[in-house]
Amino acid sequence: MSAEDLENYETDMELALYREYRDVVGLFAYVVETERRFYLANQVDLQVRSAAGEVYFELRLGDAWVWDVYRSARFVKSVRVVTFKDVNVEELAKAELDLSGGSAFPR
């Protein structure tokens, strides 16, 4: 395999991962970024801890999807992350359902 073949393979894998992200993002409530990973999750518990004068973060995620091109299974039941670096948690905006007279749902 040439260097060009390897680069093309990695580019194709990244594109497939982005397409998967685009397809699943609507299933999740939160976006979580750590220094090593990017997650989508439906449950997030972030605790600030300290030990021996050092502050760290303990992050627990439930019902999550992991942005990692090298993982074969990106959907995980639970994740626990311990880090001394920043953690970013954002709640995703959900589209509001229009339940007024023009609703397609039967009443």
C-alpha positions as CSV (number, residue, x, y, z in Angstrom):
1,M,0.0,0.0,0.0
2,S,1.5,3.3,-1.0
3,A,1.4,6.5,1.1
4,E,-1.2,7.9,-1.3
5,D,-3.4,4.8,-0.9
6,L,-3.1,5.1,2.9
7,E,-4.0,8.8,2.8
8,N,-7.0,8.1,0.5
9,Y,-8.1,5.4,2.9
10,E,-7.9,7.7,5.9
11,T,-9.8,10.4,4.1
12,D,-12.5,8.0,3.1
13,M,-12.8,6.8,6.8
14,E,-13.0,10.3,8.1
15,L,-15.8,11.2,5.5
16,A,-17.7,8.0,6.5
17,L,-17.4,8.9,10.2
18,Y,-18.7,12.5,9.5
19,R,-21.7,11.0,7.6
20,E,-22.4,8.7,10.5
21,Y,-22.2,11.6,12.9
22,R,-24.6,13.6,10.8
23,D,-27.0,10.7,10.7
24,V,-27.0,10.0,14.5
25,V,-26.6,13.5,16.1
26,G,-30.4,13.9,16.3
27,L,-30.6,10.9,18.6
28,F,-28.6,12.6,21.4
29,A,-29.1,15.5,23.9
30,Y,-25.5,16.5,24.5
31,V,-22.2,17.1,22.8
32,V,-19.2,16.4,25.0
33,E,-15.5,17.3,24.2
34,T,-12.5,16.2,26.1
35,E,-8.8,16.6,25.2
36,R,-8.9,13.1,23.6
37,R,-12.4,12.4,22.4
38,F,-15.6,13.9,21.1
39,Y,-18.9,12.3,22.3
40,L,-22.6,12.5,21.7
41,A,-24.6,11.4,24.8
42,N,-28.1,11.4,26.3
43,Q,-26.9,11.4,30.0
44,V,-24.0,13.5,31.3
45,D,-22.7,13.7,34.9
46,L,-19.7,16.0,35.3
47,Q,-18.0,16.1,38.8
48,V,-15.1,18.3,39.8
49,R,-12.8,16.4,42.1
50,S,-9.6,17.2,44.0
51,A,-6.9,15.0,45.4
52,A,-3.5,16.0,46.8
53,G,-4.2,19.6,45.8
54,E,-4.9,18.7,42.2
55,V,-8.2,19.4,40.6
56,Y,-9.6,16.9,38.0
57,F,-12.8,16.1,36.3
58,E,-14.8,12.9,36.4
59,L,-17.2,12.5,33.6
60,R,-19.8,9.8,33.2
61,L,-21.8,9.5,30.0
62,G,-24.7,7.2,29.3
63,D,-26.1,6.1,26.0
64,A,-23.2,7.6,24.0
65,W,-21.6,7.7,20.6
66,V,-17.8,8.1,20.2
67,W,-16.1,10.0,17.4
68,D,-13.3,7.7,16.7
69,V,-12.4,6.6,13.2
70,Y,-10.6,3.5,14.5
71,R,-13.4,2.1,16.7
72,S,-15.6,-0.6,15.1
73,A,-18.4,0.0,17.7
74,R,-19.0,3.6,18.3
75,F,-22.3,3.2,20.2
76,V,-21.5,2.6,23.9
77,K,-23.8,2.1,26.9
78,S,-21.6,4.0,29.4
79,V,-18.4,5.9,29.4
80,R,-16.2,7.1,32.3
81,V,-13.5,9.7,31.7
82,V,-11.1,11.1,34.2
83,T,-9.1,14.1,33.1
84,F,-7.0,17.0,34.3
85,K,-7.8,19.0,31.1
86,D,-10.9,21.0,30.2
87,V,-14.2,19.4,29.5
88,N,-16.9,21.0,27.3
89,V,-20.5,19.9,27.6
90,E,-23.2,21.5,25.4
91,E,-26.9,20.7,25.3
92,L,-28.1,20.3,21.7
93,A,-31.2,22.2,20.6
94,K,-34.1,20.0,19.8
95,A,-36.6,20.9,17.1
96,E,-39.9,21.8,18.7
97,L,-43.0,19.7,17.7
98,D,-45.8,21.7,16.2
99,L,-48.9,20.2,17.9
100,S,-51.2,22.9,16.7
101,G,-54.1,22.4,14.2
102,G,-51.7,21.5,11.4
103,S,-50.2,18.5,13.1
104,A,-49.8,15.3,11.1
105,F,-50.3,13.3,14.3
106,P,-53.8,11.9,14.9
107,R,-55.5,13.1,18.0
